[in-house]
Amino acid sequence: MLFVVVLVGLLSACHLWSNASSDESEPEESEPERSEEASDQPRQRATIDWGPPLEVADGDGYRGPWQMNESQFFYVDDPSVDIGADGTTAVVWVDNRDQNVFLSLYDEDGGEGLDEATNISGSPGVFSWLPRVVMAGEAEIYVLWQEILFTGGSHGGEILFARSTDGGQSFSEPLNLSNTEAGAGKGRMTRQRWHNGSLDLAVGAGGEIVSAWTEYEGALRVSRSTDGGQSFSEPLHVAGSEDEPARGPDLAVGPEGEIYLAWALGEDGSADIELALSDDGGQTFEELGAIVDTEGHSDAPALAVDGQGVVHVIYAESPNGLFDRYHLRYLRSDGAGGAFEDLGRLAPAEEGGRGGAHFPSVAIGEDGSGQERLVVAWENYEDFRQRPQGMGVALSAALSGDEIGEFSEPEMPAALADELPGASGGLQGLFMRKIAIGPRGQVGLVHSFFDEGRASGVRLLPGRLESDRVVGQER
């Protein structure tokens, strides 16, 4: 399952490239003009120094036919990651044989923080899928996931939340936030095709916990807690309908406490990325409308807000509509509901062929020189008609410098590529938070693999943002 391009060593900065991605395709299109003037000022380049992969979980490689919660799914999958203020990395993942969500913790040296993984969902007999995790304080850890409860309606699915106040040693009894028959946690592309795990979780500047999810029937809903996750508000309908189903919500919090919510739409081969903004801690959201107008299908937005309030969006686009080849594009806005600038295609690098990129994740952090950088990870497709194989990673130039819109060459870290047999996991859905950055430049990249009939696994690849040489100065 090797990535098409494996680069080892220095990530040399270059402009965004062009190509297509995972479920949809792209004809010729013009790119926005960008200045090619080289700066005379010395500039700092950065790299990600990757360590060896850590084995979070291993399992069998068997996936039987779908028989609801009686299905024989014997594999591990669905990792998401966050890094706390103390540098602890949290990985949540799923063991489908046990039908539960688990938490594993790692210190900055890769040491395990728990004697054994903590069972969060505690629901054998009911599948628990595609969790999100937030490290909220010294001992507070919040987890949101999709529970495949069949409570009536056309599709099963509820959104559950649990919290730990003892550093992940134990978790509270799960709360059902959705209480619906509409199939919560499903991001519908068409009536016949959807992705599970269509949900997200964030903590606002005032400590409020904000959860978002979509339903098979189309609605995008938000619920928040102001008491540390002990209770949640009645779900707020933000957008989405039966004819225009919302999918793939993503939350990001700005430096002034503003909360952004982005999502995509199904059932429309030319749908665009939508955005809403909350200035009251997630109590209400104002729809800002589409942030980019394209002829193709835009999907799976990933949001990040830097220290200056600039909003960064990476999303997948298929100019040929649904179920073709996707590529990634990069947008940015100065925030506060301002217009977005399209800075072009990010990945894949090659023009032709069947390869693609889809389902991005983004994180912002400081390198060793104190410069903020954007790190992007995505699912890599050697053939968009098949399951993804491996992951791509790219690192931006300094967000406050004169190289805005420039990224390193895409890579799959060699240590990860060498470790992973078979295709990527995410068999229930590919909406996951795949990358995180800690307060001292620690990077955590998570990935799962599924080797049919042999094995499955969840891996954490630890790394660090490092300042490298100053370009334009003699050494």
C-alpha positions as CSV (number, residue, x, y, z in Angstrom):
1,M,0.0,0.0,0.0
2,L,2.8,2.3,-0.7
3,F,2.1,5.9,-1.5
4,V,2.8,7.0,-5.0
5,V,5.4,9.5,-3.9
6,V,7.6,8.8,-0.8
7,L,9.9,11.6,0.1
8,V,12.5,11.3,2.8
9,G,14.5,14.2,4.2
10,L,14.0,17.8,3.6
11,L,10.5,19.0,2.7
12,S,11.3,21.7,0.1
13,A,8.7,24.4,-0.2
14,C,6.9,24.7,-3.5
15,H,3.7,26.1,-4.9
16,L,0.4,24.2,-4.7
17,W,0.1,21.6,-7.4
18,S,-2.8,20.2,-9.4
19,N,-4.7,16.9,-9.7
20,A,-7.6,14.9,-8.7
21,S,-8.8,12.8,-5.8
22,S,-10.6,10.0,-4.1
23,D,-14.2,9.9,-5.2
24,E,-14.4,12.3,-8.0
25,S,-12.5,13.8,-11.0
26,E,-11.3,17.0,-12.6
27,P,-11.0,18.4,-16.1
28,E,-8.7,21.3,-17.1
29,E,-9.3,24.4,-15.1
30,S,-7.5,27.7,-14.7
31,E,-5.7,28.5,-11.4
32,P,-5.8,31.9,-9.7
33,E,-2.8,34.0,-10.5
34,R,-0.1,34.3,-7.9
35,S,3.0,36.4,-7.8
36,E,6.2,34.6,-8.6
37,E,8.5,37.3,-7.3
38,A,11.1,35.9,-5.0
39,S,11.7,37.6,-1.7
40,D,15.1,39.0,-1.0
41,Q,14.5,38.5,2.7
42,P,16.0,35.3,4.4
43,R,13.2,32.9,5.3
44,Q,13.1,29.9,7.6
45,R,12.2,26.5,6.3
46,A,10.8,23.8,8.4
47,T,10.5,20.0,8.3
48,I,8.6,17.4,10.2
49,D,11.1,15.0,11.9
50,W,9.2,11.7,12.0
51,G,9.8,9.0,14.6
52,P,9.1,5.3,14.3
53,P,5.4,4.3,14.3
54,L,3.8,3.2,17.6
55,E,1.5,0.2,17.5
56,V,-1.7,1.4,19.1
57,A,-3.8,-1.7,18.3
58,D,-3.7,-4.8,16.2
59,G,-6.5,-7.1,15.2
60,D,-7.7,-9.7,12.7
61,G,-8.5,-8.9,9.1
62,Y,-12.0,-10.3,8.6
63,R,-15.2,-8.3,7.6
64,G,-18.3,-10.4,7.1
65,P,-21.5,-9.3,5.4
66,W,-23.6,-6.6,7.0
67,Q,-26.1,-8.0,9.5
68,M,-26.6,-4.8,11.6
69,N,-25.1,-5.3,15.1
70,E,-24.8,-9.0,14.5
71,S,-22.2,-8.5,11.8
72,Q,-18.9,-10.3,12.2
73,F,-16.4,-7.4,11.9
74,F,-13.2,-8.6,13.3
75,Y,-10.8,-5.8,12.9
76,V,-9.5,-2.5,14.5
77,D,-10.1,0.8,12.8
78,D,-11.3,4.5,13.1
79,P,-8.4,6.3,14.8
80,S,-8.6,10.1,15.7
81,V,-6.0,12.1,17.5
82,D,-5.4,15.1,19.7
83,I,-2.5,16.5,21.7
84,G,-3.0,18.2,25.1
85,A,-1.3,21.2,26.6
86,D,1.1,19.0,28.5
87,G,2.2,17.2,25.3
88,T,0.2,14.0,25.9
89,T,-1.1,12.5,22.7
90,A,-4.6,10.9,22.9
91,V,-5.6,8.3,20.3
92,V,-9.2,7.0,20.2
93,W,-9.9,4.0,18.1
94,V,-12.4,1.1,17.6
95,D,-12.2,-2.6,18.1
96,N,-15.1,-3.9,16.0
97,R,-14.8,-7.4,17.5
98,D,-15.6,-5.9,20.9
99,Q,-17.8,-3.2,19.3
100,N,-16.3,-0.6,21.5
101,V,-14.3,2.7,21.4
102,F,-11.0,2.8,23.2
103,L,-8.5,5.4,24.4
104,S,-4.7,5.1,24.3
105,L,-2.3,7.8,25.7
106,Y,1.3,8.5,24.9
107,D,3.9,10.9,26.4
108,E,6.3,13.0,24.4
109,D,8.8,10.1,24.3
110,G,6.3,7.6,23.0
111,G,5.7,5.9,26.4
112,E,2.3,4.6,27.1
113,G,0.3,6.7,29.5
114,L,-2.2,4.0,30.5
115,D,-1.6,0.4,31.8
116,E,-4.1,-0.7,29.1
117,A,-6.4,1.1,26.7
118,T,-9.6,2.5,28.4
119,N,-12.9,1.2,27.1
120,I,-15.0,4.4,26.6
121,S,-18.3,3.2,25.1
122,G,-18.8,0.0,27.1
123,S,-21.5,-1.2,24.8
124,P,-20.7,-4.8,23.6
125,G,-23.4,-5.9,21.2
126,V,-23.7,-2.4,19.6
127,F,-21.2,-1.0,17.1
128,S,-19.4,2.2,18.2
129,W,-17.7,4.0,15.3
130,L,-15.5,6.9,14.3
131,P,-14.8,8.8,17.5
132,R,-13.4,12.3,18.0
133,V,-11.3,13.2,21.0
134,V,-10.4,16.6,22.7
135,M,-7.8,17.0,25.4
136,A,-9.5,19.8,27.3
137,G,-7.3,20.2,30.4
138,E,-5.0,18.6,32.8
139,A,-7.4,15.7,33.5
140,E,-10.4,16.4,31.2
141,I,-10.8,14.3,28.0
142,Y,-13.9,14.5,25.9
143,V,-15.0,11.9,23.3
144,L,-17.8,11.9,20.8
145,W,-18.7,9.0,18.5
146,Q,-21.4,7.4,16.4
147,E,-23.3,4.5,18.1
148,I,-25.2,2.2,15.7
149,L,-28.4,2.1,17.7
150,F,-31.5,1.2,15.7
151,T,-34.3,3.2,17.2
152,G,-36.7,3.3,14.3
153,G,-36.6,5.2,11.0
154,S,-34.7,4.2,7.9
155,H,-31.2,4.1,9.3
156,G,-29.5,3.4,12.6
157,G,-27.2,5.9,14.3
158,E,-27.0,8.1,17.4
159,I,-24.4,10.5,18.7
160,L,-22.9,9.7,22.0
161,F,-20.6,11.6,24.3
162,A,-18.5,10.7,27.3
163,R,-16.0,12.6,29.5
164,S,-13.1,11.7,31.7
165,T,-12.0,13.8,34.6
166,D,-9.1,11.6,35.7
167,G,-6.8,11.7,32.7
168,G,-8.5,8.9,30.8
169,Q,-8.5,6.2,33.5
170,S,-12.3,6.1,33.4
171,F,-15.2,7.7,31.6
172,S,-18.7,8.8,32.4
173,E,-21.8,6.9,31.3
174,P,-22.3,8.0,27.7
175,L,-24.9,10.6,26.9
176,N,-27.1,10.3,23.8
177,L,-27.0,13.8,22.3
178,S,-29.1,13.1,19.2
179,N,-32.1,11.0,20.2
180,T,-33.4,10.7,16.7
181,E,-34.7,8.2,14.2
182,A,-33.0,10.1,11.3
183,G,-29.7,8.1,11.2
184,A,-27.3,10.4,13.1
185,G,-23.7,10.4,12.2
186,K,-24.3,9.6,8.5
187,G,-23.1,11.9,5.8
188,R,-25.2,11.1,2.8
189,M,-23.8,11.4,-0.7
190,T,-26.8,9.8,-2.3
191,R,-29.7,7.6,-1.1
192,Q,-27.5,4.6,-1.8
193,R,-24.2,5.8,-0.6
194,W,-23.0,7.6,2.6
195,H,-20.1,7.8,5.0
196,N,-20.4,7.2,8.7
197,G,-18.6,9.3,11.3
198,S,-20.1,12.6,10.0
199,L,-19.5,14.4,13.2
200,D,-17.1,16.7,15.1
201,L,-16.2,18.0,18.5
202,A,-14.5,21.2,19.7
203,V,-14.0,23.2,23.0
204,G,-14.6,26.9,22.8
205,A,-12.6,29.7,24.5
206,G,-15.0,29.8,27.4
207,G,-14.8,26.1,28.0
208,E,-18.1,25.3,26.2
209,I,-18.1,21.9,24.5
210,V,-19.6,22.1,21.0
211,S,-20.6,19.0,19.1
212,A,-21.9,18.8,15.5
213,W,-23.2,16.0,13.4
214,T,-25.3,15.3,10.3
215,E,-28.1,12.8,9.8
216,Y,-29.0,10.5,6.9
217,E,-32.2,12.4,6.4
218,G,-30.1,15.5,5.8
219,A,-30.0,17.8,8.8
220,L,-26.9,19.3,10.3
221,R,-27.3,19.8,14.1
222,V,-25.2,21.3,16.9
223,S,-25.5,20.7,20.6
224,R,-23.3,22.3,23.3
225,S,-22.5,21.9,27.0
226,T,-21.6,24.7,29.4
227,D,-21.1,22.4,32.5
228,G,-18.1,20.3,31.4
229,G,-20.1,17.7,29.5
230,Q,-22.5,16.8,32.3
231,S,-25.5,17.9,30.1
232,F,-26.1,19.2,26.6
233,S,-28.5,21.5,25.0
234,E,-31.3,20.5,22.7
235,P,-29.8,20.0,19.2
236,L,-30.0,23.1,17.1
237,H,-30.8,22.6,13.4
238,V,-28.2,24.7,11.5
239,A,-28.6,23.6,7.9
240,G,-29.4,20.7,5.6
241,S,-32.6,19.1,4.4
242,E,-33.8,15.9,2.7
243,D,-33.1,17.3,-0.7
244,E,-29.8,19.0,0.3
245,P,-28.2,16.7,2.9
246,A,-25.3,18.1,4.9
247,R,-22.3,15.9,5.4
248,G,-18.8,16.1,6.9
249,P,-19.1,18.9,9.5
250,D,-15.9,20.4,10.8
251,L,-15.5,22.8,13.7
252,A,-12.7,25.3,14.5
253,V,-12.3,27.9,17.2
254,G,-10.6,31.3,16.6
255,P,-8.4,33.4,19.0
256,E,-11.4,35.6,20.0
257,G,-13.6,32.7,20.8
258,E,-15.4,32.7,17.4
259,I,-16.5,29.2,16.3
260,Y,-16.6,28.3,12.6
261,L,-18.6,25.3,11.2
262,A,-18.0,24.1,7.7
263,W,-19.8,21.3,5.8
264,A,-20.4,19.8,2.4
265,L,-23.6,18.8,0.6
266,G,-24.7,15.5,-1.0
267,E,-27.2,14.7,-3.8
268,D,-25.7,17.5,-6.0
269,G,-22.7,17.0,-8.3
270,S,-21.9,20.7,-8.2
271,A,-22.4,21.4,-4.5
272,D,-20.0,23.8,-2.7
273,I,-18.6,24.1,0.8
274,E,-20.8,25.9,3.2
275,L,-19.8,27.9,6.3
276,A,-21.5,29.2,9.5
277,L,-20.1,31.4,12.3
278,S,-21.0,31.6,16.0
279,D,-20.0,34.5,18.1
280,D,-21.8,33.3,21.3
281,G,-20.0,30.1,22.1
282,G,-22.0,27.9,19.8
283,Q,-25.4,28.9,21.1
284,T,-26.4,30.1,17.7
285,F,-24.8,30.0,14.2
286,E,-25.2,32.4,11.4
287,E,-25.0,30.8,7.9
288,L,-22.5,32.6,5.7
289,G,-23.3,30.6,2.6
290,A,-21.0,29.0,0.1
291,I,-17.3,30.0,0.5
292,V,-16.3,28.9,-3.0
293,D,-18.2,28.6,-6.3
294,T,-17.1,25.7,-8.5
295,E,-18.7,23.6,-11.2
296,G,-17.7,20.3,-9.6
297,H,-18.5,18.6,-6.3
298,S,-16.7,20.0,-3.2
299,D,-16.5,17.7,-0.2
300,A,-15.0,17.0,3.2
301,P,-13.9,20.5,4.4
302,A,-11.2,20.7,7.1
303,L,-10.9,23.9,9.1
304,A,-8.2,25.6,11.1
305,V,-7.9,29.1,12.5
306,D,-4.4,30.6,13.2
307,G,-3.4,33.0,15.9
308,Q,-4.2,36.1,13.8
309,G,-7.8,34.9,13.2
310,V,-7.1,33.8,9.6
311,V,-9.4,30.9,8.6
312,H,-7.8,28.1,6.5
313,V,-9.9,25.6,4.6
314,I,-8.7,22.5,2.9
315,Y,-11.3,20.6,0.9
316,A,-11.7,17.9,-1.7
317,E,-13.1,18.8,-5.2
318,S,-14.1,16.6,-8.1
319,P,-14.8,18.7,-11.2
320,N,-16.6,15.7,-12.8
321,G,-19.1,15.4,-10.0
322,L,-20.0,12.7,-7.6
323,F,-18.0,9.4,-7.4
324,D,-15.1,10.5,-9.6
325,R,-11.6,11.6,-8.8
326,Y,-10.9,14.2,-6.2
327,H,-8.1,16.6,-5.5
328,L,-7.4,19.0,-2.6
329,R,-7.7,22.7,-2.7
330,Y,-6.7,25.5,-0.3
331,L,-8.8,28.5,0.7
332,R,-8.0,31.2,3.2
333,S,-9.9,34.2,4.7
334,D,-8.9,37.0,7.1
335,G,-11.9,35.9,9.2
336,A,-15.0,37.6,10.6
337,G,-17.1,36.4,7.7
338,G,-14.8,37.8,5.0
339,A,-14.4,36.5,1.5
340,F,-12.1,33.5,0.8
341,E,-9.2,33.5,-1.5
342,D,-8.6,30.4,-3.6
343,L,-4.9,29.5,-3.4
344,G,-5.2,26.6,-5.8
345,R,-4.7,22.8,-5.8
346,L,-2.7,21.1,-3.1
347,A,-2.6,17.4,-4.0
348,P,-2.0,15.1,-5.7
349,A,1.1,16.4,-7.6
350,E,0.7,14.5,-10.9
351,E,-1.8,15.7,-13.6
352,G,-3.1,12.5,-15.2
353,G,-3.9,9.0,-14.1
354,R,-6.4,7.7,-11.7
355,G,-4.8,8.8,-8.5
356,G,-6.5,11.2,-6.1
357,A,-6.7,12.8,-2.6
358,H,-9.7,13.0,-0.3
359,F,-10.9,13.4,3.3
360,P,-8.2,15.9,4.5
361,S,-7.4,16.9,8.1
362,V,-5.6,20.0,9.2
363,A,-3.7,21.3,12.2
364,I,-1.9,24.5,13.1
365,G,1.2,24.7,15.3
366,E,4.5,26.5,15.8
367,D,7.8,25.2,14.6
368,G,11.1,25.6,16.5
369,S,11.4,29.2,15.5
370,G,7.9,30.2,16.7
371,Q,6.4,30.4,13.2
372,E,2.9,29.1,12.8
373,R,2.6,26.3,10.1
374,L,-0.3,24.5,8.7
375,V,0.0,20.7,8.4
376,V,-2.4,18.8,6.1
377,A,-2.9,15.0,6.0
378,W,-5.2,13.2,3.6
379,E,-6.3,9.8,2.3
380,N,-4.2,8.9,-0.8
381,Y,-5.7,7.0,-3.7
382,E,-3.6,5.3,-6.3
383,D,-6.8,4.5,-8.1
384,F,-9.9,6.5,-7.2
385,R,-12.1,3.5,-7.9
386,Q,-10.4,1.5,-5.2
387,R,-9.9,2.0,-1.4
388,P,-7.3,4.5,-0.4
389,Q,-3.7,3.3,0.2
390,G,-1.7,5.2,2.7
391,M,-1.7,8.9,3.5
392,G,-0.3,12.1,2.2
393,V,1.2,14.9,4.3
394,A,2.2,18.4,3.4
395,L,3.6,21.3,5.5
396,S,3.0,25.0,4.7
397,A,5.4,27.8,4.7
398,A,5.1,30.2,7.6
399,L,1.6,31.6,7.7
400,S,2.8,35.1,8.6
401,G,5.5,35.2,5.9
402,D,5.6,36.2,2.2
403,E,5.1,32.6,1.0
404,I,1.5,32.3,1.8
405,G,0.0,29.5,-0.3
406,E,3.2,27.5,-0.6
407,F,3.5,24.0,0.7
408,S,6.1,21.3,0.8
409,E,6.0,18.4,-1.7
410,P,3.5,15.8,-0.6
411,E,4.9,12.8,1.1
412,M,4.0,9.7,2.9
413,P,6.5,9.3,5.7
414,A,8.7,6.3,4.9
415,A,8.5,4.9,8.4
416,L,4.7,4.7,8.0
417,A,4.8,3.4,4.4
418,D,7.1,0.6,5.3
419,E,4.9,-0.4,8.3
420,L,1.5,-0.7,6.7
421,P,0.4,-3.7,4.6
422,G,-2.9,-3.8,2.6
423,A,-5.3,-0.9,2.0
424,S,-6.2,1.9,4.4
425,G,-8.9,1.3,7.0
426,G,-11.8,3.5,7.6
427,L,-14.2,0.8,6.3
428,Q,-17.2,2.5,7.8
429,G,-16.3,6.0,6.8
430,L,-13.2,8.2,6.3
431,F,-14.3,11.3,8.3
432,M,-11.6,11.2,11.0
433,R,-9.3,13.7,12.7
434,K,-6.0,12.3,11.4
435,I,-3.4,14.8,12.6
436,A,-2.8,17.1,15.6
437,I,0.0,19.5,16.7
438,G,1.0,20.0,20.3
439,P,2.2,23.1,22.1
440,R,5.9,22.4,21.5
441,G,5.6,21.4,17.9
442,Q,4.8,17.7,18.5
443,V,2.9,16.2,15.6
444,G,0.7,13.1,15.8
445,L,-0.5,11.3,12.7
446,V,-2.8,8.4,13.0
447,H,-3.7,5.8,10.4
448,S,-5.4,2.4,10.2
449,F,-4.9,-0.5,7.7
450,F,-6.9,-3.5,6.7
451,D,-5.2,-6.5,5.1
452,E,-8.0,-8.7,4.0
453,G,-7.9,-12.1,5.6
454,R,-4.7,-11.4,7.5
455,A,-4.6,-8.4,9.9
456,S,-5.6,-4.9,10.8
457,G,-3.9,-2.3,12.8
458,V,-3.9,1.3,14.2
459,R,-0.7,3.2,14.2
460,L,0.4,6.5,15.6
461,L,3.3,8.2,13.8
462,P,4.9,10.8,16.2
463,G,6.9,13.7,14.8
464,R,8.0,17.2,15.5
465,L,8.0,20.5,13.6
466,E,11.6,21.5,13.3
467,S,13.2,24.7,12.0
468,D,15.7,24.1,9.4
469,R,18.2,26.3,7.6
470,V,17.5,29.9,6.8
471,V,17.1,30.1,3.0
472,G,18.8,33.2,1.5
473,Q,21.6,33.3,4.1
474,E,25.0,31.7,3.9
475,R,25.7,29.1,6.6
